[in-house]
Amino acid sequence: MGTIRQHEGVRAGSQTTIEIDFRYQGARCRERLALQPTPANLKRAAQHRAAVLDAIANGTFDYPTTFPNSPNAARFAARAGDVLLTENFLETWINQKSSSLKSSTALDYRKIIFSQLAPAFGKIPLTSIKRTDIKAWATTLTAGNKRIGNVLSVFRAALQTAFEDELIEANPLAGWTYRKATPATDTDDVDPFTLAEQAAILATLTGQQRNLIQFAFWTGLRQSEIVAIEWGDVDYLRGIIKISRAITQAGNGIAETTKTRAGLREIKLLRPALDALSAQKQFTFLHGAEIFQNPRTNERWRGDQPIRKFWTTALKRAGVRYRRPYQTRHTYASMMLSAGEHPMWVAAQMGHRDWGMIRNVYGKFMPDAQPQAGGLAVQTFWGEQPQAGKKQIAQ
């Protein structure tokens, strides 16, 4: 390959972009063009930069028109005295932010912005947003505290960017969270299936559907993780399966890394899970990489949503009260803990960073008053003590 000619203020930004560099209103600006850095495209970028410099010199440069998706557009619009509406800033912010987010996270951010934040604050100038306004709005929301926290977290991150770009003097949400008072309740989202209910559900299923649900009950995997696992992830010699990917509806069937770093894990395959894999071999072992396929299409499940369709039918046929498929994960955790398995081991199996989540969510399933509790310690540390020693301590 020949030497690429250098152009002032122009360089390769990545394999698919070219960055141009110029000064505007006393500030140094860098913008990327969606062009591969070939010699011809570098020349085009240099011409584009020259046109920008000419417009700046003539006083006709319009940042939002030239670079509509740039965060600098909002910054310089504000400097010019134009009113920057919150909805315009939020749209620019999420367009820039999406490239660094997982598909499912970016989709949720967009839903929050365009269905909640923009309708509530969109027509208000960004500089006029006050914490009191946000607090008053938050009190009207009917969602739970967790969802409200997620919504405000997105707003907080966007406003922090506005503060760092000098569009607002302070982030009104910095260091502040909102929680509405909620009445005490005896119920929570953890609603595991009993052994009788599990048996009834599995009895209504056959083939790949039965194998998938049995595997879910006995691994505690999320449905998004189950549809992403492949035969190459199974290590029969060690009796484990490696979990490193997830497929969600938002990802459009494309595998992404797991939800958290702790989600990258190896889990032990218990006998019922191994039995499900053995039964599944006849369907997919020789035909593709994925372990579980949609039997209607003989292709990998494109997310967890289609599973809900046959799941709902199975529960109706079994006469089992409906709970969402995610309860198979709660069922696994409750079975392990009720049987006395170590909470740290259960946490590692489920992909939690520590056992705090296990303690907080599943604490009621942990046995703490079994008749044999402490027996091993007595046998180990007291069983061989001389009689005299026992009497002396008893005194």
C-alpha positions in Angstrom: 0.0 0.0 0.0 1.3 3.4 -0.9 1.9 6.2 1.5 -1.3 8.1 2.5 -0.9 11.8 1.9 -1.2 13.9 5.1 -3.8 16.7 5.3 -3.7 19.4 7.9 -6.3 18.9 10.6 -7.4 15.5 9.2 -6.5 12.1 10.5 -8.0 8.5 10.7 -10.3 8.3 13.6 -10.8 4.5 13.3 -11.1 1.9 10.6 -14.4 3.4 9.6 -14.2 7.1 10.5 -12.1 10.2 9.7 -11.6 12.9 12.3 -11.3 16.6 11.4 -9.9 19.2 13.7 -10.7 22.9 13.7 -11.3 25.9 16.1 -14.6 27.6 16.6 -15.5 30.4 19.0 -12.1 30.0 20.7 -12.6 26.3 21.3 -10.9 23.3 19.6 -13.4 21.0 18.0 -13.0 17.5 16.7 -15.7 15.8 14.6 -15.8 12.4 13.0 -17.0 11.7 9.5 -18.4 8.2 8.6 -15.7 7.6 6.0 -13.1 4.9 5.7 -9.6 6.6 5.9 -8.6 5.9 2.3 -6.5 8.4 0.4 -9.6 9.5 -1.6 -11.7 9.9 1.5 -9.0 11.7 3.4 -8.9 14.2 0.6 -12.7 14.6 0.8 -12.5 15.2 4.5 -9.9 17.8 4.0 -12.2 19.6 1.5 -15.0 19.4 4.0 -12.8 20.9 6.7 -11.8 23.7 4.4 -15.5 24.4 3.8 -16.1 24.5 7.5 -13.2 26.9 8.0 -14.5 29.2 5.2 -18.0 29.3 6.8 -16.5 30.1 10.1 -14.5 32.9 8.6 -17.6 34.3 6.8 -19.8 34.0 9.9 -22.2 31.6 8.2 -21.2 28.4 10.0 -24.2 26.6 11.6 -22.9 23.8 13.9 -26.3 21.9 14.3 -26.8 21.9 10.5 -23.3 20.7 9.7 -22.9 18.2 12.6 -26.4 17.5 13.8 -25.5 14.5 16.1 -22.6 16.2 17.7 -22.8 17.2 21.4 -20.9 20.4 20.4 -24.0 21.4 18.4 -26.0 21.9 21.7 -23.0 23.5 23.4 -22.5 26.2 20.7 -26.2 26.7 20.3 -26.4 27.7 23.9 -23.4 29.9 23.6 -25.0 31.7 20.7 -28.0 32.6 22.8 -30.4 30.1 21.2 -32.9 28.4 23.5 -31.8 24.8 23.9 -34.9 22.7 24.7 -34.4 19.7 26.9 -36.0 17.4 24.4 -33.4 18.4 21.8 -30.5 17.9 24.2 -31.8 14.5 25.3 -32.1 13.3 21.7 -28.6 14.4 20.9 -27.3 12.8 24.1 -28.9 9.4 23.5 -27.7 9.3 19.9 -24.2 9.8 21.1 -24.5 7.5 24.1 -26.0 4.6 22.2 -22.8 3.5 20.6 -21.3 2.7 24.0 -24.3 0.8 25.4 -25.6 -2.7 25.0 -28.5 -2.9 22.6 -31.0 -3.7 25.3 -29.7 -0.9 27.5 -29.8 1.6 24.7 -33.4 0.6 23.9 -34.5 1.1 27.5 -32.8 4.5 27.6 -34.6 5.6 24.5 -38.0 4.4 26.0 -37.3 6.4 29.1 -36.3 9.5 27.2 -39.0 9.5 24.6 -41.9 8.1 26.6 -41.3 9.8 29.9 -38.6 12.5 30.1 -39.3 14.3 26.8 -43.1 14.5 27.4 -42.6 15.8 30.9 -39.6 18.2 30.4 -39.0 18.4 26.6 -40.4 21.9 26.0 -38.6 23.4 29.0 -35.2 25.1 28.3 -32.4 22.9 29.5 -31.1 25.7 31.7 -34.4 26.0 33.5 -34.6 22.4 34.7 -34.8 22.5 38.5 -34.7 19.7 41.1 -38.0 20.9 42.6 -39.6 20.3 39.1 -38.2 16.8 38.9 -39.2 16.0 42.4 -42.8 17.2 41.8 -43.0 15.0 38.7 -41.5 12.0 40.4 -44.3 12.1 43.0 -46.9 11.6 40.2 -45.3 8.4 38.9 -47.1 5.1 39.6 -44.1 2.8 39.0 -42.1 1.2 41.8 -39.1 2.8 43.4 -36.7 0.6 41.3 -38.2 1.8 38.0 -38.3 5.4 39.2 -34.6 5.1 40.2 -33.8 3.8 36.7 -35.6 6.7 35.0 -33.9 9.3 37.2 -30.5 7.6 36.7 -30.8 8.2 32.9 -31.9 11.8 33.5 -29.0 12.3 35.9 -26.4 10.9 33.5 -27.7 13.2 30.7 -27.7 16.2 32.9 -24.2 15.4 34.1 -23.1 15.5 30.4 -24.8 18.9 30.0 -22.9 20.2 33.1 -19.6 18.9 31.8 -20.2 20.5 28.4 -21.0 23.8 30.3 -24.6 23.9 29.1 -25.9 24.2 32.7 -24.3 25.5 35.8 -25.0 22.5 37.9 -26.6 19.0 37.7 -29.8 19.3 39.6 -29.9 15.5 40.2 -26.3 15.2 41.4 -26.2 13.5 44.8 -30.0 13.2 45.0 -32.4 10.3 44.6 -36.1 10.0 45.1 -38.0 7.2 46.9 -41.7 7.2 47.5 -43.1 5.8 50.6 -44.5 2.3 50.0 -46.7 0.3 52.4 -45.3 -2.8 54.0 -46.1 -6.0 52.2 -45.7 -9.7 52.8 -45.2 -10.5 49.1 -42.3 -9.9 46.7 -41.3 -10.9 43.3 -39.7 -14.2 44.4 -42.5 -16.7 43.8 -40.8 -20.1 43.1 -42.6 -23.2 41.8 -43.1 -26.1 44.1 -41.8 -29.6 43.1 -45.4 -30.6 42.3 -45.9 -27.5 40.1 -42.6 -28.2 38.3 -43.6 -31.8 37.6 -47.0 -30.6 36.3 -45.5 -28.1 34.0 -42.9 -30.5 32.6 -45.6 -33.1 32.1 -47.4 -30.8 29.6 -44.2 -30.3 27.5 -42.4 -32.5 25.1 -39.2 -32.4 23.1 -37.1 -29.3 23.0 -39.6 -27.2 25.0 -39.5 -29.7 27.9 -35.7 -29.9 27.8 -35.3 -26.1 27.9 -37.6 -25.7 30.9 -36.1 -28.5 32.9 -32.6 -27.1 32.1 -33.9 -23.7 33.4 -35.2 -25.1 36.6 -31.9 -26.8 37.4 -29.4 -24.2 36.3 -30.9 -20.9 37.4 -29.9 -19.3 34.1 -31.7 -16.4 32.7 -33.7 -17.1 29.6 -31.5 -14.7 27.6 -28.5 -16.8 28.7 -30.1 -20.1 27.9 -30.9 -19.2 24.3 -27.3 -18.1 23.8 -25.5 -21.2 25.1 -23.8 -23.5 22.6 -22.6 -27.1 22.7 -19.1 -25.9 22.7 -19.7 -24.3 26.1 -20.3 -27.7 27.7 -17.4 -29.4 29.4 -18.6 -32.9 30.2 -15.3 -34.0 31.8 -15.6 -31.2 34.4 -19.4 -31.3 34.5 -19.7 -27.6 33.9 -21.0 -25.2 31.3 -19.5 -21.8 30.5 -21.8 -18.8 30.4 -20.5 -15.8 28.5 -23.3 -14.5 26.2 -26.9 -13.5 26.3 -29.5 -12.8 23.6 -32.3 -10.4 24.2 -35.2 -9.1 22.1 -33.5 -5.7 21.9 -30.4 -7.3 20.5 -32.4 -8.6 17.5 -31.0 -12.1 17.9 -27.4 -11.0 18.2 -25.4 -12.4 21.1 -24.0 -9.9 23.6 -21.8 -10.2 26.7 -23.6 -11.1 29.9 -25.4 -8.5 32.0 -22.4 -8.1 34.5 -18.8 -9.2 34.7 -19.8 -11.7 37.4 -22.2 -13.1 34.8 -19.1 -14.5 33.0 -19.0 -17.8 34.9 -18.8 -21.5 34.9 -21.8 -23.3 36.5 -22.0 -26.9 37.7 -24.3 -29.1 35.8 -26.5 -31.0 38.2 -28.0 -34.3 37.2 -31.4 -33.0 36.1 -29.6 -30.4 33.9 -27.4 -33.1 32.4 -30.4 -35.2 31.7 -32.0 -32.3 29.8 -28.9 -31.9 27.7 -28.8 -35.6 27.0 -32.4 -35.5 25.8 -31.6 -32.4 23.7 -28.7 -34.0 21.8 -31.0 -35.7 19.3 -32.4 -32.3 18.2 -29.4 -30.0 17.8 -26.1 -31.7 18.7 -25.2 -32.5 15.0 -27.1 -29.7 13.3 -25.8 -26.4 14.8 -23.9 -24.6 17.4 -26.8 -23.6 19.7 -28.1 -26.1 22.2 -31.8 -25.0 22.2 -33.7 -24.1 19.1 -37.2 -22.9 18.4 -38.9 -26.1 17.3 -41.2 -24.2 14.9 -38.3 -22.7 13.0 -35.4 -25.1 13.8 -33.3 -22.0 14.4 -31.8 -20.4 17.5 -34.3 -18.5 19.6 -34.0 -14.8 18.8 -34.6 -13.7 22.3 -36.5 -14.7 25.4 -39.9 -13.2 24.4 -41.0 -16.2 22.1 -40.4 -18.6 25.0 -43.3 -16.8 26.9 -45.8 -18.1 24.3 -45.4 -21.8 24.9 -44.6 -21.2 28.6 -48.0 -19.5 29.1 -49.8 -22.4 27.4 -47.9 -24.9 29.4 -49.0 -23.3 32.7 -52.6 -23.2 31.6 -52.6 -26.9 30.7 -50.9 -27.8 33.9 -53.4 -25.8 36.0 -50.5 -23.9 37.6 -50.9 -20.3 38.7 -49.1 -18.0 36.2 -45.7 -16.7 37.0 -43.2 -15.3 34.4 -40.5 -17.6 33.1 -37.9 -15.7 35.2 -39.4 -17.5 38.2 -37.5 -20.6 37.1 -34.3 -18.8 38.2 -35.9 -18.0 41.6 -37.0 -21.6 41.9 -33.5 -22.8 41.4 -32.1 -20.5 44.0 -34.8 -21.4 46.6 -34.2 -25.1 46.0 -30.5 -24.8 46.4 -30.7 -22.7 49.6 -33.5 -24.8 51.1 -31.4 -27.9 50.7 -28.6 -26.2 52.6 -26.2 -25.4 49.8 -23.7 -22.7 50.6 -25.0 -19.2 49.8 -21.6 -18.2 48.2 -21.8 -21.2 45.9 -25.3 -20.3 44.9 -24.3 -16.7 44.3 -21.5 -17.8 42.0 -23.8 -20.2 40.1 -26.3 -17.4 39.5 -23.7 -14.9 38.4 -23.9 -12.5 41.4 -20.8 -10.7 42.5 -21.3 -11.6 46.1 -23.9 -13.2 48.3 -25.5 -10.0 49.3 -28.2 -10.4 46.7 -28.8 -14.0 47.8 -29.1 -12.9 51.4 -31.5 -10.0 50.7 -33.7 -11.7 48.1 -33.7 -15.4 49.2 -32.9 -15.1 52.9 -36.1 -16.7 54.0 -35.2 -19.9 52.1 -32.0 -20.4 54.1 -32.3 -23.0 56.8 -31.2 -21.6 60.2 -32.8 -23.9 62.8 -32.3 -27.5 61.5 -32.2 -30.1 64.2 -28.8 -31.3 63.1 -27.3 -27.8 62.8 -24.0 -27.7 64.6 -23.6 -31.4 64.7 -20.6 -31.5 62.4 -18.8 -29.0 64.6 -19.5 -31.0 67.7 -18.3 -34.2 66.1 -15.2 -32.6 64.7 -14.0 -30.5 67.7 -15.7 -32.1 70.7 -16.2 -35.8 70.0 -12.6 -36.8 70.8 -12.1 -34.6 73.9 -11.3 -36.5 77.1 -14.1 -36.8 79.6 -12.3 -34.7 82.2 -12.0 -31.9 79.7 -15.7 -32.0 79.0 -16.6 -31.8 82.7 -14.2 -28.9 83.2 -15.7 -26.9 80.4 -19.3 -27.8 81.6 -18.5 -26.4 85.0 
